[in-house]
Amino acid sequence: MVDITIDLSDEQIKALLISEHGGLNEVFAEVADITGEKKYMDLAYDFSHQTVLEPLKQEEDRLNGMHANTQIPKVIGFEAIAGIAGDENYHDTAKFLWETVVNNRTVAIGGNSVREHFHPASDFSAMITDVQGPETCNTYNMLKLSKMLFQAEGQEKYINYYEQGLYNHILSSQHPEKGGFVYFTPIRPGHYRVYSQPETSFWCCVGSGLENHAKDNELIYAYTNNELYVNLYIPSTLNWEEKNFSLDQDTALPNEEISNFKVSKSIPQELTIKFRYPSWVKENELKIALNGKNISVITNPGSYVSVKRKWRDGDKITVKLPMHISAESLPDGSNYEALKY
């Protein structure tokens, strides 16, 4: 690719980037990281679409009318460059895109856009009337961006959105019996979903749809040298090989308000386990018990509760997460609400 594009001018490369080109800048940045060769990072910068980058760098939302899933992979590439090259400007740009899409353009299921495009953030009427609501690929890529930003900053808000999109959009995007995938999830009241059919419908959201369910375990846990983050309350077993530490999680969330953990097959060692205090749990309501004894929870929703001790085989932790019914309006403030539990 370096040899193919070496004689292209900036204007010619800019013309190439008009169409949907995926995350080329992300790929080039990763190749630079693997090989250590600067020419690939230069290529990653060259293929970072300035028409999208510059307004976001100035914290301006000019997304109206843009093809949504063309833009999000570009921004994933900005964050890849930021992480590998240490470019804070690119990180801030990716962060602003995330903030404006999640806070101003996302509906209750975690999805965004209508007919594949960003509609005006001040007018969600098309979301209510159109049969082509949020596209699964958009949420797939927003979750990918959320993961990268969490890895960079460690903030609970990224996991909060990740959980929202995972439970309410991604997990519901595959037919439970026939296996077909949803392209659009209409928000139109009383509407229905259309699933892909064998040999007649292989949309983009079928490709990413297959990948979605191959990584349902992604981000349940994360770690630093001596800290283990419990991000998502999903039944699972963690095997932290470097630490010879294993943790089993048993839960039926969201059908119950509790998650049980057990340390097993582990050598005694001191670690800090950071249990997520979800933003949707009210203040002073999260309860954690260690081997049957309650421990003090002094943090607020939207953070993590740190439990540091010398863990041993058989240690048990119970986390209670009281849930409530709430109503969420559309971001434009119009008179439609979704009930959330």
C-alpha beads as a LAMMPS data file, in Angstrom:
LAMMPS data file: protein, C-alpha beads

341 atoms
340 bonds

1 atom types
1 bond types

-500.0 500.0 xlo xhi
-500.0 500.0 ylo yhi
-500.0 500.0 zlo zhi

Masses

1 110.0

Atoms # bond

1 1 1 0.000 0.000 0.000
2 1 1 2.908 2.350 0.695
3 1 1 4.274 1.785 -2.818
4 1 1 0.845 2.171 -4.430
5 1 1 0.102 5.517 -2.791
6 1 1 3.588 7.047 -2.654
7 1 1 3.037 9.265 -5.709
8 1 1 -0.500 10.353 -4.796
9 1 1 -1.060 13.955 -3.766
10 1 1 -2.971 14.950 -0.633
11 1 1 -5.930 15.891 -2.850
12 1 1 -5.934 12.492 -4.537
13 1 1 -5.875 10.664 -1.215
14 1 1 -8.652 12.952 0.029
15 1 1 -10.721 11.933 -3.014
16 1 1 -10.186 8.256 -2.177
17 1 1 -11.536 8.798 1.325
18 1 1 -14.923 10.123 0.179
19 1 1 -16.420 6.626 -0.095
20 1 1 -16.913 3.998 2.611
21 1 1 -13.394 2.684 3.135
22 1 1 -13.562 1.058 6.544
23 1 1 -10.830 1.475 9.130
24 1 1 -7.787 1.720 6.863
25 1 1 -6.037 4.135 9.222
26 1 1 -6.570 1.674 12.087
27 1 1 -5.005 -1.145 10.056
28 1 1 -1.987 0.932 9.052
29 1 1 -1.425 2.059 12.651
30 1 1 -1.513 -1.547 13.835
31 1 1 0.934 -2.596 11.107
32 1 1 3.232 0.222 12.269
33 1 1 2.984 -1.112 15.809
34 1 1 3.772 -4.666 14.686
35 1 1 6.668 -3.789 12.392
36 1 1 8.034 -0.688 14.121
37 1 1 8.287 0.994 10.710
38 1 1 7.403 4.688 10.614
39 1 1 6.208 4.567 7.003
40 1 1 3.071 2.702 8.062
41 1 1 2.218 5.259 10.736
42 1 1 2.731 7.995 8.133
43 1 1 0.247 6.099 5.964
44 1 1 -2.198 5.910 8.887
45 1 1 -2.050 9.702 9.222
46 1 1 -2.393 10.144 5.434
47 1 1 -5.557 8.014 5.450
48 1 1 -7.132 9.851 8.381
49 1 1 -9.970 11.740 6.758
50 1 1 -9.403 15.424 7.500
51 1 1 -12.950 16.394 6.491
52 1 1 -14.155 14.393 9.480
53 1 1 -11.138 14.947 11.722
54 1 1 -10.890 18.731 11.713
55 1 1 -14.423 19.622 12.910
56 1 1 -14.245 16.952 15.613
57 1 1 -10.852 18.307 16.686
58 1 1 -12.571 21.680 17.169
59 1 1 -15.383 19.907 19.085
60 1 1 -17.891 20.686 16.351
61 1 1 -20.645 18.201 15.476
62 1 1 -21.048 18.320 11.699
63 1 1 -22.356 14.781 11.409
64 1 1 -25.852 15.640 10.139
65 1 1 -26.478 13.875 6.831
66 1 1 -23.267 11.857 6.933
67 1 1 -23.294 8.123 6.389
68 1 1 -22.943 6.992 9.982
69 1 1 -21.042 3.738 9.655
70 1 1 -18.521 5.295 7.286
71 1 1 -17.468 7.781 9.951
72 1 1 -17.235 5.627 13.090
73 1 1 -14.478 3.301 11.766
74 1 1 -12.451 6.383 10.793
75 1 1 -12.643 7.563 14.383
76 1 1 -11.700 4.104 15.656
77 1 1 -8.611 4.636 13.525
78 1 1 -7.993 8.010 15.191
79 1 1 -7.994 6.278 18.577
80 1 1 -5.723 3.489 17.292
81 1 1 -3.232 6.134 16.145
82 1 1 -3.580 7.908 19.488
83 1 1 -2.813 4.761 21.465
84 1 1 0.156 3.684 19.357
85 1 1 1.705 7.071 18.500
86 1 1 0.751 8.795 21.761
87 1 1 -1.193 11.474 19.879
88 1 1 -3.404 13.256 22.421
89 1 1 -5.118 15.371 19.741
90 1 1 -6.350 12.250 17.991
91 1 1 -7.486 10.788 21.314
92 1 1 -9.445 13.932 22.172
93 1 1 -11.009 13.843 18.704
94 1 1 -12.157 10.236 19.122
95 1 1 -13.440 11.038 22.589
96 1 1 -15.516 13.968 21.309
97 1 1 -17.120 11.817 18.602
98 1 1 -18.034 9.252 21.261
99 1 1 -19.483 11.907 23.553
100 1 1 -21.611 13.582 20.899
101 1 1 -22.940 10.321 19.432
102 1 1 -23.700 8.688 22.799
103 1 1 -25.142 11.768 24.501
104 1 1 -26.884 13.507 21.598
105 1 1 -27.603 10.903 18.932
106 1 1 -28.234 7.586 20.691
107 1 1 -31.603 6.087 21.629
108 1 1 -32.378 3.793 24.552
109 1 1 -31.214 0.575 22.856
110 1 1 -27.745 2.066 22.313
111 1 1 -28.155 2.519 18.559
112 1 1 -28.094 5.613 16.374
113 1 1 -29.003 6.919 12.912
114 1 1 -31.849 6.371 10.422
115 1 1 -31.445 4.808 6.951
116 1 1 -27.713 4.438 7.741
117 1 1 -27.278 8.219 8.070
118 1 1 -26.978 10.652 10.957
119 1 1 -30.223 12.618 11.045
120 1 1 -30.339 16.065 12.716
121 1 1 -29.574 15.705 16.421
122 1 1 -32.382 18.183 17.118
123 1 1 -35.042 16.198 15.247
124 1 1 -35.631 12.497 15.912
125 1 1 -38.977 12.377 14.087
126 1 1 -37.486 10.128 11.388
127 1 1 -36.484 7.653 14.101
128 1 1 -40.147 7.303 15.054
129 1 1 -41.621 7.130 11.549
130 1 1 -39.031 5.291 9.453
131 1 1 -38.794 1.497 9.144
132 1 1 -34.992 1.716 8.883
133 1 1 -33.885 2.647 12.378
134 1 1 -30.500 2.105 14.083
135 1 1 -28.109 -0.060 12.090
136 1 1 -26.456 -2.974 13.900
137 1 1 -23.041 -2.194 12.356
138 1 1 -23.088 1.266 13.929
139 1 1 -23.528 -0.170 17.409
140 1 1 -20.890 -2.826 16.692
141 1 1 -18.395 -0.058 15.921
142 1 1 -19.488 2.197 18.786
143 1 1 -18.831 -0.715 21.170
144 1 1 -15.407 -1.188 19.608
145 1 1 -14.637 2.506 20.109
146 1 1 -15.949 2.310 23.688
147 1 1 -13.579 -0.544 24.438
148 1 1 -10.592 1.402 23.118
149 1 1 -11.496 4.529 25.091
150 1 1 -11.982 2.463 28.251
151 1 1 -8.554 0.916 27.764
152 1 1 -7.115 4.426 27.458
153 1 1 -8.962 6.044 30.385
154 1 1 -10.541 3.329 32.557
155 1 1 -13.787 5.297 33.023
156 1 1 -17.052 3.550 33.877
157 1 1 -19.092 5.614 31.399
158 1 1 -17.616 3.671 28.499
159 1 1 -18.683 0.375 30.060
160 1 1 -22.106 1.796 30.882
161 1 1 -22.708 2.537 27.197
162 1 1 -21.090 -0.763 26.178
163 1 1 -23.540 -2.644 28.407
164 1 1 -26.475 -0.615 27.083
165 1 1 -25.676 -1.396 23.454
166 1 1 -24.733 -5.012 24.131
167 1 1 -27.875 -5.974 26.046
168 1 1 -30.456 -3.910 24.203
169 1 1 -29.241 -3.953 20.618
170 1 1 -26.524 -6.523 19.923
171 1 1 -27.895 -9.477 21.909
172 1 1 -31.313 -8.961 20.330
173 1 1 -29.992 -8.728 16.770
174 1 1 -29.945 -12.479 16.041
175 1 1 -33.051 -14.620 15.687
176 1 1 -33.110 -16.992 18.685
177 1 1 -34.234 -19.991 16.620
178 1 1 -33.403 -19.452 12.937
179 1 1 -30.149 -17.568 13.413
180 1 1 -30.843 -14.716 10.988
181 1 1 -29.438 -11.253 11.713
182 1 1 -31.077 -7.838 11.899
183 1 1 -29.856 -5.045 9.647
184 1 1 -32.019 -2.234 11.060
185 1 1 -33.770 -2.235 14.424
186 1 1 -36.805 0.034 13.926
187 1 1 -37.742 2.294 16.819
188 1 1 -41.068 2.991 15.098
189 1 1 -43.803 2.092 17.645
190 1 1 -45.518 -1.224 16.921
191 1 1 -43.132 -2.118 14.096
192 1 1 -41.223 -5.392 13.564
193 1 1 -37.761 -6.642 12.693
194 1 1 -36.568 -8.206 9.439
195 1 1 -34.001 -11.002 9.777
196 1 1 -31.560 -12.168 7.120
197 1 1 -32.495 -15.265 5.137
198 1 1 -30.140 -17.983 3.846
199 1 1 -28.879 -17.279 0.314
200 1 1 -30.979 -14.113 -0.131
201 1 1 -29.774 -11.622 2.470
202 1 1 -26.113 -11.190 3.393
203 1 1 -25.946 -7.610 4.596
204 1 1 -23.000 -5.887 6.243
205 1 1 -24.749 -6.496 9.571
206 1 1 -24.627 -10.245 8.938
207 1 1 -20.837 -10.127 8.750
208 1 1 -20.412 -8.016 11.855
209 1 1 -23.370 -9.898 13.369
210 1 1 -21.436 -13.152 13.233
211 1 1 -18.498 -11.455 14.925
212 1 1 -20.693 -9.822 17.593
213 1 1 -21.649 -13.127 19.141
214 1 1 -18.131 -14.514 18.891
215 1 1 -17.019 -11.872 21.390
216 1 1 -19.859 -11.726 23.903
217 1 1 -17.180 -12.273 26.561
218 1 1 -15.260 -9.147 25.558
219 1 1 -14.740 -6.577 28.308
220 1 1 -16.428 -8.609 31.062
221 1 1 -13.030 -8.315 32.749
222 1 1 -9.977 -6.104 32.300
223 1 1 -6.733 -5.837 34.248
224 1 1 -3.608 -3.876 35.060
225 1 1 -0.586 -5.308 36.879
226 1 1 -2.343 -5.966 40.178
227 1 1 -5.898 -4.839 39.543
228 1 1 -8.767 -6.828 38.100
229 1 1 -11.756 -4.901 36.759
230 1 1 -15.161 -6.581 36.814
231 1 1 -16.968 -4.540 34.172
232 1 1 -19.975 -6.624 33.201
233 1 1 -22.182 -8.920 35.228
234 1 1 -22.330 -11.841 32.811
235 1 1 -21.990 -15.528 33.759
236 1 1 -18.386 -16.410 32.975
237 1 1 -15.105 -17.875 34.162
238 1 1 -11.940 -15.792 34.150
239 1 1 -8.576 -17.544 33.896
240 1 1 -5.837 -14.971 34.538
241 1 1 -2.916 -17.153 33.563
242 1 1 -0.149 -14.670 34.378
243 1 1 -1.375 -14.511 37.970
244 1 1 -2.526 -18.110 38.282
245 1 1 -5.870 -16.662 39.354
246 1 1 -9.326 -17.923 38.438
247 1 1 -12.694 -16.295 39.123
248 1 1 -16.138 -17.788 38.464
249 1 1 -19.142 -15.490 38.020
250 1 1 -22.675 -16.868 38.330
251 1 1 -25.598 -14.556 37.566
252 1 1 -28.934 -14.392 35.798
253 1 1 -28.849 -10.605 35.378
254 1 1 -31.085 -8.918 34.235
255 1 1 -33.603 -11.480 35.507
256 1 1 -32.228 -11.092 39.019
257 1 1 -30.390 -8.372 40.905
258 1 1 -27.407 -10.361 42.138
259 1 1 -24.108 -11.737 40.883
260 1 1 -22.052 -14.342 42.766
261 1 1 -18.300 -14.747 42.422
262 1 1 -15.963 -17.484 43.631
263 1 1 -12.179 -17.633 43.588
264 1 1 -11.016 -21.061 42.444
265 1 1 -7.839 -22.829 41.346
266 1 1 -5.754 -19.876 42.513
267 1 1 -2.635 -19.437 44.598
268 1 1 -2.994 -17.116 47.634
269 1 1 -2.022 -13.611 46.533
270 1 1 -2.809 -9.962 47.117
271 1 1 -4.839 -8.320 44.356
272 1 1 -7.340 -5.508 44.053
273 1 1 -10.632 -6.488 42.448
274 1 1 -12.560 -3.462 41.217
275 1 1 -16.289 -4.183 40.988
276 1 1 -18.215 -1.843 38.722
277 1 1 -20.830 0.320 40.419
278 1 1 -23.137 0.805 37.404
279 1 1 -24.567 4.242 36.723
280 1 1 -28.066 2.723 36.740
281 1 1 -27.793 1.567 40.389
282 1 1 -28.860 4.318 42.766
283 1 1 -26.583 5.922 45.322
284 1 1 -25.992 3.828 48.478
285 1 1 -27.847 0.833 46.971
286 1 1 -24.962 -1.332 45.722
287 1 1 -24.110 -4.036 48.281
288 1 1 -21.013 -6.233 48.349
289 1 1 -20.452 -9.131 50.728
290 1 1 -17.171 -11.008 51.142
291 1 1 -17.495 -14.520 52.537
292 1 1 -20.892 -13.563 53.953
293 1 1 -19.824 -10.282 55.576
294 1 1 -20.847 -6.907 54.141
295 1 1 -18.034 -4.556 53.190
296 1 1 -18.229 -0.773 53.128
297 1 1 -19.135 0.796 49.779
298 1 1 -18.124 4.459 49.833
299 1 1 -18.016 5.189 46.094
300 1 1 -20.843 6.531 43.934
301 1 1 -22.654 5.158 40.885
302 1 1 -20.539 5.402 37.769
303 1 1 -17.332 4.209 39.413
304 1 1 -15.647 1.083 40.790
305 1 1 -15.560 -0.407 44.277
306 1 1 -12.045 -1.605 45.110
307 1 1 -11.653 -4.699 47.268
308 1 1 -7.992 -5.315 48.125
309 1 1 -6.942 -8.395 50.064
310 1 1 -4.984 -11.607 49.915
311 1 1 -7.345 -13.791 47.911
312 1 1 -7.544 -17.515 48.520
313 1 1 -9.259 -20.491 46.957
314 1 1 -12.910 -20.596 47.940
315 1 1 -13.364 -16.871 48.654
316 1 1 -16.900 -15.826 47.747
317 1 1 -18.171 -12.382 46.784
318 1 1 -21.794 -11.377 46.348
319 1 1 -22.735 -8.187 44.523
320 1 1 -26.323 -6.933 44.778
321 1 1 -27.422 -4.534 42.047
322 1 1 -30.941 -3.193 42.732
323 1 1 -32.759 -2.303 39.524
324 1 1 -35.533 0.217 38.920
325 1 1 -37.879 1.181 36.120
326 1 1 -37.038 4.508 34.505
327 1 1 -38.154 6.444 31.444
328 1 1 -35.727 7.755 28.836
329 1 1 -36.745 10.432 26.362
330 1 1 -35.429 10.785 22.858
331 1 1 -32.373 13.074 22.771
332 1 1 -34.326 15.843 21.000
333 1 1 -36.739 16.083 23.935
334 1 1 -39.760 15.112 21.842
335 1 1 -42.721 13.400 23.434
336 1 1 -41.602 9.783 23.119
337 1 1 -40.096 7.730 25.922
338 1 1 -38.665 4.246 26.346
339 1 1 -39.106 2.330 29.574
340 1 1 -35.881 0.882 30.921
341 1 1 -35.345 -1.672 33.667

Bonds

1 1 1 2
2 1 2 3
3 1 3 4
4 1 4 5
5 1 5 6
6 1 6 7
7 1 7 8
8 1 8 9
9 1 9 10
10 1 10 11
11 1 11 12
12 1 12 13
13 1 13 14
14 1 14 15
15 1 15 16
16 1 16 17
17 1 17 18
18 1 18 19
19 1 19 20
20 1 20 21
21 1 21 22
22 1 22 23
23 1 23 24
24 1 24 25
25 1 25 26
26 1 26 27
27 1 27 28
28 1 28 29
29 1 29 30
30 1 30 31
31 1 31 32
32 1 32 33
33 1 33 34
34 1 34 35
35 1 35 36
36 1 36 37
37 1 37 38
38 1 38 39
39 1 39 40
40 1 40 41
41 1 41 42
42 1 42 43
43 1 43 44
44 1 44 45
45 1 45 46
46 1 46 47
47 1 47 48
48 1 48 49
49 1 49 50
50 1 50 51
51 1 51 52
52 1 52 53
53 1 53 54
54 1 54 55
55 1 55 56
56 1 56 57
57 1 57 58
58 1 58 59
59 1 59 60
60 1 60 61
61 1 61 62
62 1 62 63
63 1 63 64
64 1 64 65
65 1 65 66
66 1 66 67
67 1 67 68
68 1 68 69
69 1 69 70
70 1 70 71
71 1 71 72
72 1 72 73
73 1 73 74
74 1 74 75
75 1 75 76
76 1 76 77
77 1 77 78
78 1 78 79
79 1 79 80
80 1 80 81
81 1 81 82
82 1 82 83
83 1 83 84
84 1 84 85
85 1 85 86
86 1 86 87
87 1 87 88
88 1 88 89
89 1 89 90
90 1 90 91
91 1 91 92
92 1 92 93
93 1 93 94
94 1 94 95
95 1 95 96
96 1 96 97
97 1 97 98
98 1 98 99
99 1 99 100
100 1 100 101
101 1 101 102
102 1 102 103
103 1 103 104
104 1 104 105
105 1 105 106
106 1 106 107
107 1 107 108
108 1 108 109
109 1 109 110
110 1 110 111
111 1 111 112
112 1 112 113
113 1 113 114
114 1 114 115
115 1 115 116
116 1 116 117
117 1 117 118
118 1 118 119
119 1 119 120
120 1 120 121
121 1 121 122
122 1 122 123
123 1 123 124
124 1 124 125
125 1 125 126
126 1 126 127
127 1 127 128
128 1 128 129
129 1 129 130
130 1 130 131
131 1 131 132
132 1 132 133
133 1 133 134
134 1 134 135
135 1 135 136
136 1 136 137
137 1 137 138
138 1 138 139
139 1 139 140
140 1 140 141
141 1 141 142
142 1 142 143
143 1 143 144
144 1 144 145
145 1 145 146
146 1 146 147
147 1 147 148
148 1 148 149
149 1 149 150
150 1 150 151
151 1 151 152
152 1 152 153
153 1 153 154
154 1 154 155
155 1 155 156
156 1 156 157
157 1 157 158
158 1 158 159
159 1 159 160
160 1 160 161
161 1 161 162
162 1 162 163
163 1 163 164
164 1 164 165
165 1 165 166
166 1 166 167
167 1 167 168
168 1 168 169
169 1 169 170
170 1 170 171
171 1 171 172
172 1 172 173
173 1 173 174
174 1 174 175
175 1 175 176
176 1 176 177
177 1 177 178
178 1 178 179
179 1 179 180
180 1 180 181
181 1 181 182
182 1 182 183
183 1 183 184
184 1 184 185
185 1 185 186
186 1 186 187
187 1 187 188
188 1 188 189
189 1 189 190
190 1 190 191
191 1 191 192
192 1 192 193
193 1 193 194
194 1 194 195
195 1 195 196
196 1 196 197
197 1 197 198
198 1 198 199
199 1 199 200
200 1 200 201
201 1 201 202
202 1 202 203
203 1 203 204
204 1 204 205
205 1 205 206
206 1 206 207
207 1 207 208
208 1 208 209
209 1 209 210
210 1 210 211
211 1 211 212
212 1 212 213
213 1 213 214
214 1 214 215
215 1 215 216
216 1 216 217
217 1 217 218
218 1 218 219
219 1 219 220
220 1 220 221
221 1 221 222
222 1 222 223
223 1 223 224
224 1 224 225
225 1 225 226
226 1 226 227
227 1 227 228
228 1 228 229
229 1 229 230
230 1 230 231
231 1 231 232
232 1 232 233
233 1 233 234
234 1 234 235
235 1 235 236
236 1 236 237
237 1 237 238
238 1 238 239
239 1 239 240
240 1 240 241
241 1 241 242
242 1 242 243
243 1 243 244
244 1 244 245
245 1 245 246
246 1 246 247
247 1 247 248
248 1 248 249
249 1 249 250
250 1 250 251
251 1 251 252
252 1 252 253
253 1 253 254
254 1 254 255
255 1 255 256
256 1 256 257
257 1 257 258
258 1 258 259
259 1 259 260
260 1 260 261
261 1 261 262
262 1 262 263
263 1 263 264
264 1 264 265
265 1 265 266
266 1 266 267
267 1 267 268
268 1 268 269
269 1 269 270
270 1 270 271
271 1 271 272
272 1 272 273
273 1 273 274
274 1 274 275
275 1 275 276
276 1 276 277
277 1 277 278
278 1 278 279
279 1 279 280
280 1 280 281
281 1 281 282
282 1 282 283
283 1 283 284
284 1 284 285
285 1 285 286
286 1 286 287
287 1 287 288
288 1 288 289
289 1 289 290
290 1 290 291
291 1 291 292
292 1 292 293
293 1 293 294
294 1 294 295
295 1 295 296
296 1 296 297
297 1 297 298
298 1 298 299
299 1 299 300
300 1 300 301
301 1 301 302
302 1 302 303
303 1 303 304
304 1 304 305
305 1 305 306
306 1 306 307
307 1 307 308
308 1 308 309
309 1 309 310
310 1 310 311
311 1 311 312
312 1 312 313
313 1 313 314
314 1 314 315
315 1 315 316
316 1 316 317
317 1 317 318
318 1 318 319
319 1 319 320
320 1 320 321
321 1 321 322
322 1 322 323
323 1 323 324
324 1 324 325
325 1 325 326
326 1 326 327
327 1 327 328
328 1 328 329
329 1 329 330
330 1 330 331
331 1 331 332
332 1 332 333
333 1 333 334
334 1 334 335
335 1 335 336
336 1 336 337
337 1 337 338
338 1 338 339
339 1 339 340
340 1 340 341
